[in-house]
């Protein structure tokens, strides 16, 4: 499955950059951390990062589409829908 992540912290909405040396997303505001799949590995974030379907069109442009299925990380309905 190809998917993208909305890298906005679910704690207070800060942009969460990828930290290559740590192999995870790390929020600079309050210290939340997310795995490469967007699952919370350290709070205070209460929820995983939002998912989106990710495809590449014929011209090479990346297209994101809403994720409406069950969140495969939690096996629950996606909180962002």
N, C-alpha and C positions, 0 to 999 in steps of 0.2 A: 504494500500500500504506500503510495506517495502522499505525504501530507506536509503541511506547513504549520508553524506555530505562531500565534499572536504573542509576541514577546513583550507583553504588558503585564506587570506584576499584579496578581490578584489580591494583594494586600492593600496598596493605596494607589496603584496605577502608574508606577514608575516604569520607564523603559528598561528592560532586562537584557543586557548584552551577553553574548556568548563568551565564556572564558576558555580559550583553547588549552592553556596550561592545566586548568582544573577539570576540563571535559564536562562542563555544565554551564547553565545560565546562572548568573549571579547578580542579584539586585543591589545596586549601589546605595539605595536609600535606607533600607532597614535590614538587609542581610539575608533575605529569602534566597533559596537556591532551588534550581529545577534541574532534573536530569535532561539528557539529550532528547528524550521523548516528551518533555514538559511536565513530568510528574514532580510534585513537591518533594524535595529531599531534606529541606530545612525551612522552618517557618520564620516569620509569622504568617506567611501566605497561607490562606485557608483552602485554596483550590488550585488545580493544575492549570497550566497555560491553555488557552483556547486553541482548538484544532481547526484546520481548514484543509479541504482537498487541494492538491497542488498538481497542475498539469503543465505541459509545455506545448504550445501550438506550433503549427508548421513553420512559422517565422522564427521560432526560438523564444518567443515571449512566454513568461511564466504567468499562468492564470490561476488565481485562487477562487475556489467556490465554497459556499457554506457547508459546514459539516453538520449534518442533521441526524446522523446515526448515533448509536450508543458509543460512549467514550470507551475505547478499548483499554485504557489505563485503569479506569475505575469500575468498568462493567455497569455503569449507570447512565441515565439520560444526561446528555451534555448540558452543563449548567449555563452556557452562554446562549442557548436557544430559548 
